[in-house]
Every structure is written in C-alpha cells, then in structure tokens.
Amino acid sequence: MNYIAERAQLRQSQLADLIEEACQHLEPSSNQREVAQQRYEGVGDWLSRSEDPLLAEIAIRLQGSVAIGTTVKPIGSAEYDVDLVAHVPDIDIAISPSMLKRQIGDRLRANGHYAPLLQEMPRCWRLNYANEFHLDITPSIPNPGCPLGGELVPDKMLKSWKASNPMGYRAKFERRAKLRARIRSAFGRTLGSTIAKDSVEPYPEEMKLNGLLRRTVQIAKRHRDLEFIDDTDGLAPLSIIITTLASRAYEFCVGNLVYNHGLDLIVDLLRRMPDLIETRVTDTGVEWYLWNQTTIGENFCEKWNKHPERAAAFFEWHTKLISDVERLAAAQGLDDVRRLLGDVVGRSPANAALDALTARVNTARTSNNLSISKPAGLILGTAAGATPVRGNTFFGDAR
C-alpha cells in the first residue's frame, strides 16, 4: 500500500478520535446526567399525578438537545438546559395558552420543593437548580390542523397557539442520525451507506459514540458559543437552525456522495448548510425560510425576517466555522492540532482530548500494545496483520 496514503489515513483517523474525545468533554458528566434524570422523572411524576381534570392525561416528554443527544454545556458554566414538553391530549383548542400554562404553574407551585425553584418565562415554566441545570417545561396540545401529528405551543405573548412538533422533529433527526456514510477506505474498500436497522417517557441512555451527525452539531454549536461569547443583542444563531441545517445536509451527503474519511464528510456537510435555507426577494428586501418539515407553518428563520442582522450574523459565523474546521482537517503536528482544535471547540476541551488520547497511546506504546492495522489505522492493542508502532507519536511527531 502507498505509504503517503497510509499516513494520511492514520492522521485523519487520529483527528477523528480527537474530535470524538473533545465532544465528550462538551457534554454533561455522567453524574450530571444521573441527577438530571432524577429531577426530570420527579417533575414528570408530580405533574402526572395532579387531580386537576385539565391535567389528568398530561404526558411529560423530552425535547431539544438532551432528547436528540446534541447537548453542549454553556461556556464557563456547569449548568445546561433540559427542555420538556407538558403535553395535554384530548383537549379543545379553545383553551387559551395562558390558562393551560397557569394550571401547570399552579401544580408546580403546590409542591414545597419546586415552589422556591420556579421561575416564569414567556412561554414556559423554569425550575432552576443552581450550578446544575434548569428544566424548562413548555405546555402543548394537539394541532388538529396538522396531518403530521403536530402540536401547538404558546406564542411568546401567550395570546395564541403556534405550530410545532417536538416529537416529530426528534424522530426525523434520529432517523437521519442512523444513516451511515459511504467512506472510501485508503485500503481499497468502500463502506456502504446503510440505515442501522407511560405518561413520563424514559430518559435517554448515555451515548458514548454519538455518530457523525450528532458530533457535527455539537462542533457547530460550540464554535457558535465561542464566536458569540460576548453577544448581548441576540445575534447568535439558534441551535434549532444549526441542528436542522446540519441534519438535512447530512442526509443529502450520505445519500449521494462517497468520502475519503469522516472529516471530509463533516467539512462538506457544514459547507452545504446555507444551501438549504430558502430565500425570497421581495420589494422590501430578502426573506429567509427554514421550514419545520414535521409540521405546517413553522419557520425557524422567522426572526431573521424581522431582524436581518441575525441573518448577516449567521452567514458571517458560518464562513468562520468552515475556515476553522478546514484548517483543523489539514493540521500537521501536535502543536497545530492542539491550537486549531481549540479554535473550534475551545481550549479546555481540546487540551483535555489531546492529553487523554496521548496518555492512552503512550501507555499502549510502553506496553508494546500499539500497532497499525490496514483496515483500522492506529489501534490500541494488537490484531492479526497489524504492525507494531514504536518510533512516532501522533501525526508523525518524533518521540
């Protein structure tokens, strides 16, 4: 096999390992997840046992990043969001959002433990667990006008219901995340593209290997957080926009193209994200649309049409994201990798990832347990046909 191709395959494999490691440092710890699960199940149980006839059939479900496995902890804070839907089925649409929200709030306030934690937000109730996380509980009812099984949630002013579909969105994202990319191996093989075959829903299992789509969303969200760390004007791109564009681009990429390695796919799908935003030229300027494909009438870019500076901020940020990820993909040597990975995900996760991975490799090397396998690249351990590695560290740096 060509030595240059082998080294390129090895370097890209190592970079993919580092990105995976860094993304794990962006997520809540196992202990935080366990505490969040307990809090979530407790709130769900309390609401579902209400004697209020209006809440008799209430169902508590997860939505957002925790539900789909793309959570990124806020920079400089241990807290993160856990978004819940308090869905009331079989209820007349004539009920006002403010009334349903008030009934849910009254039930939460009746619990002496929840009352001091309760904070009213424009569309939901928030339970603040200091230095841990907060639970946002949004009321919803069925949307009789949506053939896709959509829901209605309160608008910001609580004066009317607006279309949404948290469960449908989650199901579509998960279906896309299961798609497998076709990766052209440097060793002459192409991995085929395939699809991997109560009142309170279970909290999701912790995912150690989140897959390319989820990791790409986490990378983009963290880069967004770094670029807009001082944002006080609401210009930072919304997570729902980033997640939707990434998942649609991923579906196109894995369904139509073959890549040399996973990083090629990450760069390509990130690059294609803006192509999926619909634009319309009007007499007053440009309008942007990113429709929720799981319901009717929800435009994730709605605020851009009232605040075009948010659209400009998105495209400027996206250009910087592509530049930083492309530079990381082309990095040579540990110092460059450490610096460029830090530009994408932050210094602390980058350092933690490099230190942890380097320690594992050095331990394996010391015990003669590190080798190169043509199908797999650098591996910890031994395998049939693998060649022991002793002379180099990551990315060709000499010991």
Summary of the structure (lengths in Angstrom):
residues: 399
radius of gyration: 23.4
end to end distance: 25.0
largest distance: 72.9
contacts: 1232
relative contact order: 0.13
helix: 47%
strand: 18%
